[in-house]
Amino acid sequence: MHSNSFHCSLSLSLYSSTMDRAHSRRHVASMKQSLFDQGYLDEQFIQLEELQDEANPNFVEEIVTLYYRDSSRLISNLENTLERKPLDFNKLDTIMHQFKGSSSSIGAKKVKAECTLFREYCSAGNAEGCRRSFQQMKKEYAALRKKLETYFHLARQAGPLETAFRPK
Amino acid sequence: MASQLHVLAVDDSLVDRKVIERLLKISSCKVTVVESGTRALQYLGLDGDDASLRFDTVKVNLIMTDYSMPGMTGYELLKKIKESSVFREIPVVIMSSENVLTRIDRCLEEGAEDFLLKPVTLSDVRRLKDFIVKGKVKEGEKISRKRMRSIDCSSPLSATCSPKSLPCDPSPSLLSTLSAKKARL
């Protein structure tokens, strides 16, 4: 009788944490889907996820962290360069080329599109266009960053997909 | 079996360096990553004295370089490598985020093996690796044919080897690689 109820409560707790984990994973999957549906991310993000394995389970998050570091530097650089008069469009274009490159490498679709637009304004020597586009790009970058931070947090909580709950 | 392919990757972007390194490691290549053309030349020993005089030249099977880099561009690096008697045979692949036909043509004319649009994918790297390995196999067959010839000049080669294209013909895999890449662009 005693051992029966022990087994019952053990299997109930196994059941509930399995359900929690399954629920978390569904949540992560649906968040990822919406990031794609809303155009924040493109195929390149999936390519990066495919490079993860047991030995490198957080590769994408590591790359994205490097991207944030790089982006802060480049955005700051752009801000300084946009303050100069007259504008040095060549320099602006060079910096934005770098930012576009790294954004493309992590699959940051909307950010990349804003970078392209900015560079078009540079080619046209359109200062107002550059400034507007820069503000828009910063917004997109901030939005993406916020979403990715949530996404990685959820993904860490859900745990790696391969690790099923192991009964004792 | 043969030792690992050693790839030298050159890119000024930190993010791209990390990605290419991972792509190559996953493809079982030994990887050396540097951040500039200057560093690449230093690594190869081409920055100072004539490399052919060195006894300890580094062994690299493939060089992958970004095109747009501050200081020395990937194109300039390509030229320097092709000018070197020691390293000119090493395949050099250019990577670029920009699909500019004149740029691509210029690089291919200068001797680049291939031109990859960024972001570079795992299938790009696998295809490259297969191409390099085939090249090594052909090289090995060439050497063993030479040995066979020197051992016995009288017996016809066709008795033991199946007919292969002459070494001076452009290899079919290279042509299909290039035309496939151009077609993709």
Interface residues (C-beta under 8 A of the other chain):
Chain A: Q44 Q47 L48 E50 L51 N56 F59 E62 I63 L66 Y67 R69 D70 H97 Q98 K100 G101 S102 S104 S105 I106
Chain B: D12 S13 L14 V15 D16 K18 V19 R22 L23 I26 S68 S97 K118 P119 T121 L122
